Amino acid sequence: MDTSLVAAGRVRVQIVTEPTCAKLADGRDVLFFALPGHRPAPVADRRPLPPAQPDPSQLRFDRTTGQWVIIAPWRQDRTYKPPPGQCPLCPGPTGLTSEVPAPDYDVVVFENRFPSLSGAGGIRQPAPDGFVSAPGRGRCEVICFSSDHTGSFAELTAPHARLVVDAWRHRTADLMARPGITQVFCFENRGEEIGVTLSHPHGQIYGYPYLTPRTATMLQQAREYRKHHGVNLFADLLAREVAEGSRVVARTGLFTAFVPFAARWPVEVHIYPNRFVRNLLDLDTAELDGLAEIYLDMLRRFDRMYSAPLPYMSALHQFADVHGQRDGYFHVELMSVRRSATALKYLAASESAMDAFISDVVPEDVAGRLRELR
């Protein structure tokens, strides 16, 4: 595979996989990442598409919470549970049927046709009073993990999973270097129970023009912790989880996976590198391999918990090497709404209105169950 250097702020990061780039019919970018020995062969996208959404969404500031809300009404028109023969994420060798105009692919990334955020430019600090809105600048991308419509991330081989990690890393470097993007978020929603409308194995990558509320809260907690204890909050919690041990699911020389002490979801696992890093760009080659391996391990344990594959959400928490984010510790959160073989956890009034989570399971019991599923 080719190598290249991609600038990300003051950091220059070696990217193992340089993608093959092409354009979709409406001008959106599509990038093909290939396993060794595979050569992407994109064809012309011949679909009669209208121009890509010319205007960004609208950000509206909720003064009662201090949070931005994204208003993107065209997302109502996005593809909803198409039959397998009409999946827009499957290979489209004719260039007429798919978002991926190619006879086959390993991993592909493209700009979302129905983006929540689009276009270049950031946002300013909101005015101190009144109704405040701003253009929804940023970036929304789709990443397809495999051309196999019926597969899943957990079923990928280790080299293929590592290719996905390389693609995440490549997109993180690119988006972090773009003016106006403050936070890069790679994630996956898997399963109809989560609300997934396309069953083909895929995730998304968002470039936000602001720090998301959860990230801002974690960083504020980290600042307070350093102020009072003189150490990094996340590193200290990781060390305490390892020392206590009852919630650790798996630990390698490079990564630790554990159920957090105050887990909010029925099944929740956090994966931390044993070495402090802020984002995927800081991981070395061995750590990138190790991340792919332990990530696969956790997803496969998830799928062995019950008789059917576990619905889950996956979130990669990344932080930039800039003022206000330097205490952030890269980690992955895996969460499932399934609380038993036959029941789901719904975010009802307490969680949705009060942000007060109630868990029906004991974190130590979940960790013990996951340890058994090696």
HELIX and SHEET records of a PDB file:
HELIX    1   1 PRO A   73  ASP A   77  5                                   5    
HELIX    2   2 PRO A   84  GLN A   86  5                                   3    
HELIX    3   3 PHE A  153  GLU A  155  5                                   3    
HELIX    4   4 ALA A  158  MET A  176  1                                  19    
HELIX    5   5 GLU A  192  ILE A  194  5                                   3    
HELIX    6   6 PRO A  213  HIS A  229  1                                  17    
HELIX    7   7 LEU A  233  GLU A  244  1                                  12    
HELIX    8   8 LEU A  280  ASP A  282  5                                   3    
HELIX    9   9 THR A  285  ARG A  304  1                                  20    
HELIX   10  10 ALA A  349  MET A  354  1                                   6    
HELIX   11  11 PRO A  363  GLU A  372  1                                  10    
SHEET    1   A 2 SER A   4  ALA A   8  0                                        
SHEET    2   A 2 VAL A  11  ILE A  15 -1                                        
SHEET    1   B11 THR A  20  LYS A  23  0                                        
SHEET    2   B11 ASP A  29  PHE A  33 -1                                        
SHEET    3   B11 VAL A 107  GLU A 111 -1                                        
SHEET    4   B11 ARG A 139  CYS A 144 -1                                        
SHEET    5   B11 HIS A 202  TYR A 208 -1                                        
SHEET    6   B11 GLN A 183  ARG A 190 -1                                        
SHEET    7   B11 TYR A 312  HIS A 317 -1                                        
SHEET    8   B11 HIS A 331  SER A 336 -1                                        
SHEET    9   B11 VAL A 267  PRO A 273 -1                                        
SHEET   10   B11 PHE A 255  PHE A 258 -1                                        
SHEET   11   B11 VAL A 248  ARG A 251 -1                                        
SHEET    1   C 3 GLN A  67  ILE A  71  0                                        
SHEET    2   C 3 SER A  57  ASP A  62 -1                                        
SHEET    3   C 3 SER A 133  GLY A 136 -1                                        
END                                                                             
